Amino acid sequence: MGVNLVPIVRGFWIDTRFFSSSSCAVVEGCTVPGLRKLLRFDFLCWNAGDADLPVGNPANHPEWFEFSPCHGHFHLKDFNGYKLIDCAGREVAGNKQAFCMIDLQRISGTSPPRFTDCNTNQGISAGWADVYNSALDCQWIDITGLPDGDYVLEARTNRNGLLGEDWYGDNFTWSGVRITGSNVVQIDVPCYPEDCLGFSPDNVQAVNIGGRWKVVDGSHWILDFGGSQANAEKARDIIKHYGMDEICFVGRPSRTGQQLMMYFKVNGGAPAGAFPGEDAIPFNPANVTAQQAGGRWKVTEGSMWMLDFGVSEANARKAAALIREYGFQYQCFVGRPGPPMMYFRTAGKGKETKDKEKDKEKEFKEKDPKDLKDRKEALKDHKEALKEKEAMKEKEALKELEVMGSPTGEDPTQLLDSLAGRVEQLEQRLGGPGRAFISALERPDVGAEAVSEEVAPGEEPEPLALEEPQPIQEPEGEEDRG
């Protein structure tokens, strides 16, 4: 594995202090004179690799170091960086921190400390970490005037790539903090800053450059498929199919050159729908989590692992959170094993379906306003005609009842009551409603057979004998409420 520097942050607290113009922290540019509000925390730089990182005597590399009068020893210039970020993606506060590197805390392994003097022999042994305690001068972010709320602290070590590592993808970590007045508590990371590069899908092509097939956007290459023209062209077609316009990473760059997590976005969201012949594995984003297994941090869904981030808990948690945030449901590849392209998508409507819907909407909007007006007027006239027709039917029915009358001289309302009574008498004789008198609310589903309750399963029901009167017909045009 070689050298692998991994940052760790812990122990957040808020300090309010007054600084004079002669204060060491002011002289070193960590703050300004006056009453300041500081977010303090411990910072550890852990060599999680299997090889020592010797830095040596600062006198041999004066271009790398500066002397710190506050700390009384030499620091690597701007070696660490701290940013406080809100969920709109804005950096609201930050600090570039110089650093002395010596063995102070053993986190893994059994080797004894090798580097112990900031002024003569700096470095970090495999398994050891240097620790900058939160009480030290400049080990803070100045948050004076910052509104209360939830923020993300992003910490990065070896920020300029000054010291050689076998793997730089683990140099970041993220922590969530909730600031309320003079109090701060550590919380789950509320949102993650993303590592994304934009491109134009219309310009994407598969080309052979120096004997290697690459997917490019103009003069910039996006993916490298080596000798496989077919895979490069498939990747190009996938990008164009979805309209992908951003490529994003977690844990970039990896030690092997293979990206630990790569995902694409379409207009800021997830690609949706299937691509014919794709290599896709379904999963449930609600079950995705980051967990340690066998000393390695992995993104898993149940017993299936999806991504392996090695020693980086921070990258694994970030990847799991992004999968849940975008609602990804499929992990897809081009060129397995060791796929140069990985993408995630949802099972929703694809770009082609959405484009068709947009075309229909556009076609409707572009119709001649006069045609639309004529259609609205025709619909209005049709509704009026229906109302008139219903009114005429009602008048004719009342007139028919008046002409029919009854032997007892009953009016139409009394006649209807009499008919209803005869229906009830007939139902009683039948022992309940018969086939012809099942109410609209009691109708069986379409296709179901009408049988009497007394029939045993598999037996044919005997037909019910019906006597006068004939079944009452619902008036034409009456809405079925069943």
Long-range contacts (C-beta under 8 A, 24 or more apart in sequence): 1-49, 1-50, 1-51, 1-166, 1-167, 1-255, 2-49, 2-50, 2-51, 2-165, 2-166, 2-167, 2-255, 3-47, 3-49, 3-51, 3-52, 3-53, 3-126, 3-163, 3-164, 3-165, 3-166, 4-47, 4-48, 4-49, 4-165, 4-166, 4-167, 4-170, 4-255, 4-311, 5-45, 5-46, 5-47, 5-48, 5-49, 5-53, 5-124, 5-157, 5-158, 5-163, 5-165, 5-170, 5-171, 6-45, 6-46, 6-47, 6-48, 6-157, 6-170, 6-171, 6-173, 6-311, 6-312, 7-43, 7-44, 7-45, 7-46, 7-80, 7-155, 7-156, 7-157, 7-171, 7-172, 7-173, 7-314, 8-43, 8-44, 8-46, 8-129, 8-173, 9-41, 9-42, 9-43, 9-44, 9-153, 9-155, 9-173, 9-175, 10-41, 10-42, 10-44, 11-40, 11-41, 11-42, 11-134, 12-39, 12-40, 12-41, 12-134, 12-175, 12-177, 12-184, 12-185, 12-186, 13-40, 13-41, 13-134, 13-184, 14-38, 14-39, 14-40, 14-143, 14-179, 14-182, 14-183, 14-184, 15-40, 15-140, 16-182, 24-69, 24-70, 24-137, 25-70, 25-137, 25-138, 27-69, 27-70, 28-68, 28-69, 28-70, 28-137, 28-138, 30-95, 30-137, 30-138, 30-140, 30-142, 31-142, 32-142, 35-144, 36-142, 36-144, 37-142, 37-143, 37-144, 37-145, 37-146, 37-182, 38-140, 38-141, 38-142, 38-143, 39-84, 39-93, 39-140, 39-141, 39-142, 39-143, 39-153, 39-177, 39-179, 39-184, 40-134, 40-135, 40-139, 40-140, 41-134, 41-139, 41-140, 41-153, 42-131, 42-132, 42-133, 42-134, 42-139, 43-80, 43-82, 43-97, 43-131, 43-132, 43-139, 43-155, 44-105, 44-107, 44-129, 44-130, 44-131, 44-132, 45-80, 45-99, 45-101, 45-124, 45-129, 45-130, 45-157, 46-107, 46-108, 46-124, 46-128, 46-129, 47-124, 47-125, 47-126, 47-127, 47-128, 47-129, 48-107, 48-108, 48-127, 48-170, 48-311, 49-126, 49-165, 49-166, 49-167, 50-126, 51-126, 51-166, 52-114, 52-123, 52-124, 52-125, 52-126, 53-101, 53-123, 53-124, 53-125, 53-163, 53-165, 54-115, 54-123, 55-101, 55-115, 55-122, 55-123, 55-163, 56-121, 56-122, 56-123, 57-120, 57-121, 57-122, 58-118, 58-119, 58-122, 64-162, 66-98, 68-98, 68-100, 70-137, 70-138, 71-100, 71-136, 71-137, 73-100, 73-118, 73-119, 74-100, 74-118, 74-119, 74-122, 75-99, 75-100, 75-118, 76-100, 76-101, 76-122, 76-162, 78-159, 78-160, 79-157, 79-158, 79-159, 79-160, 79-162, 80-155, 80-156, 80-157, 80-159, 81-155, 81-156, 81-159, 82-141, 82-153, 82-154, 82-155, 82-156, 83-153, 83-154, 83-155, 84-141, 84-143, 84-146, 84-151, 84-152, 84-153, 84-154, 84-177, 85-151, 85-152, 85-153, 85-154, 85-193, 86-149, 86-151, 86-152, 87-150, 87-152, 87-190, 87-191, 89-193, 92-146, 92-151, 93-141, 93-142, 93-143, 93-146, 94-141, 95-138, 95-140, 95-141, 95-142, 96-159, 97-132, 97-138, 97-139, 98-138, 99-130, 99-132, 99-157, 100-130, 101-130, 102-130, 103-128, 103-129, 103-130, 104-128, 104-129, 104-130, 104-131, 105-129, 105-130, 105-131, 143-179, 146-179, 148-179, 148-180, 148-181, 149-178, 149-179, 150-176, 150-177, 150-178, 150-179, 150-187, 150-190, 151-176, 151-177, 151-178, 151-179, 151-190, 152-176, 152-177, 152-189, 152-190, 152-191, 152-192, 152-193, 153-177, 154-193, 166-255, 167-254, 167-255, 167-310, 168-253, 169-251, 169-252, 169-253, 169-254, 169-255, 169-260, 169-312, 169-315, 170-251, 170-309, 170-310, 170-311, 170-312, 170-314, 170-315, 172-314, 172-315, 173-314, 174-314, 174-317, 174-318, 189-317, 189-318, 189-321, 192-318, 192-321, 192-322, 194-248, 194-322, 195-248, 195-249, 195-250, 195-252, 196-246, 196-247, 196-248, 196-249, 196-265, 197-246, 197-247, 197-248, 198-245, 198-246, 199-245, 199-246, 199-247, 200-245, 201-239, 201-240, 201-242, 201-243, 201-244, 201-245, 202-240, 204-236, 204-239, 204-240, 205-236, 206-232, 206-233, 206-235, 206-236, 215-239, 215-341, 222-247, 223-340, 223-341, 224-340, 225-334, 225-335, 225-340, 225-341, 226-340, 228-335, 231-334, 231-335, 231-340, 231-341, 234-334, 235-334, 235-335, 235-340, 235-341, 237-275, 238-275, 238-278, 238-334, 238-341, 238-343, 239-264, 241-275, 241-350, 241-351, 241-352, 242-266, 242-271, 242-272, 242-273, 242-275, 242-345, 242-350, 242-351, 243-267, 243-351, 244-271, 244-343, 250-309, 250-315, 250-318, 250-319, 250-322, 251-309, 251-312, 251-315, 251-319, 258-338, 258-339, 258-340, 259-342, 260-307, 260-308, 260-309, 260-315, 260-319, 261-299, 261-307, 261-315, 261-319, 261-342, 262-341, 262-342, 262-343, 263-322, 263-326, 263-328, 263-342, 263-343, 263-344, 264-343, 264-344, 265-326, 266-351, 269-326, 270-326, 270-327, 270-328, 270-344, 270-345, 270-346, 270-348, 271-343, 271-344, 271-345, 271-346, 271-351, 272-345, 272-346, 272-347, 272-348, 272-349, 272-350, 272-351, 272-354, 273-345, 273-346, 273-347, 273-348, 273-349, 273-350, 273-351, 273-352, 273-353, 274-345, 274-347, 274-350, 275-332, 278-332, 279-332, 279-333, 279-334, 279-336, 280-330, 280-331, 280-332, 280-345, 281-330, 281-331, 281-332, 282-329, 282-330, 283-329, 283-330, 283-331, 284-329, 285-323, 285-324, 285-327, 285-328, 285-329, 286-324, 288-320, 288-323, 288-324, 289-320, 290-316, 290-317, 290-319, 290-320, 291-316, 299-323, 306-331, 390-477, 393-475, 393-476, 393-477, 397-475, 419-469, 419-472, 422-469, 423-469, 423-472, 426-467, 426-469, 429-467, 430-464, 430-466, 434-464, 434-466, 435-464, 435-466, 436-466, 436-470, 436-471, 437-471, 437-472, 439-482, 440-474, 440-480, 440-481, 440-482, 441-481, 441-482, 442-482, 443-482
